[in-house]
């Protein structure tokens, strides 16, 4: 798993006192600080892997057997903009059949997050489906409110992004990752936000707990 559950903080050093940056760095230097505990990152990795495996094994056709995907989770701070998107986690998860394209999926999963953050601020979008362009810009990133005890005891906006499967499979895996974290009692996820994502895309791949809520 990649060591990427980190955020950028400004570190200001006075003339009289050294900070944790290198001595020759200037004021305003950016340093890294981990937000999620190691245990939470491991659980998130496991749930993201479970979500992708669930989609591949139970929701897609057999031609996709053995595939994996690149998964990311960000904290979207307000005002929404890509510059206020804080990375919490990213890694390749599940199967290796398509891992030879990992670099492509790495970039695609990031593009979806950036595009969603921009359109969340400008247009109130809740998923990258709302700004997709066929054969160019894809769905797979979603945002939702969630209580993450490592960060806050009040709801914050998170965004999941998955790339590596057919795009509706990517979106289904993003939704399922949030579901699994909720059902394990790790996070408190607003299921109505997830339901709205699925209603907008009319996702034909997703099969999960939220179907019961809608009925």
Residue, then its C-alpha position, 0 to 999 in steps of 0.5 A: x500500500x502506498x504511503x500517501x495518507x498525508x496532507x500538506x501543511x504550511x510550516x513557518x520558521x521564525x529567525x529564532x527557532x527551527x521547525x521540523x523542516x530542513x534548516x536551509x528551507x524558507x518560510x512557507x515550506x510545505x511539510x507532510x503530516x499523516x491524518x489517518x491512523x495506520x489502523x484506519x488506512x489499513x481498514x480503508x485499503x481492505x474495504x477499497x479492495x473488497x469493494x473492487x473485488x465485489x464489483x468484479x466478481x458479482x456485478x461485471x461480466x466474466x471477461x473482467x475477472x481478475x481485474x483490479x483498480x486504482x482507488x483514492x480517498x480525499x477530504x474535500x474542504x470548503x470552499x470546494x476546489x481542487x486546491x482544497x482537496x486533501x489526500x487521505x489514501x491511494x493504492x492499487x487494490x484487488x486483482x492484477x490482470x490489468x495492472x500493466x495499465x496502473x500508471x494510466x489508472x493512477x492519473x485517471x483516478x486523480x483527474x476525476x477527483x480534481x474535476x469533481x472538486x472543481x465542479x463541486x464548487x462551481x456547480x454543486x456536483x456530487x459525482x464525476x458523472x455530471x461532468x463526464x464526456x464520452x471517451x474522454x472524461x469518465x465517471x468514478x469519483x463521488x463525494x459524500x458527507x461522513x464522520x471520520x473520527x481520526x479527523x472530526x466528530x462532525x461530518x466532513x466531505x469525502x471523495x472516493x475515486x476509482x479507475x481501472x474498471x468499466x466506468x460504471x463499475x468504478x463508480x459502484x466501487x467508490x460507493x461500495x468503499x464508503x458503504x463498507x467503511x460504514x458497515x464496519x463501524x469505522x465511519x458514519x456515512x450519509x447514505x442519502x448522499x450516496x443514494x443521490x449519486x446513484x440516482x443521478x447516474x442511474x448506475x446499471x452496475x451497482x448492486x448493494x445495500x443502498x438498493x434497500x433504502x430506495x425501496 
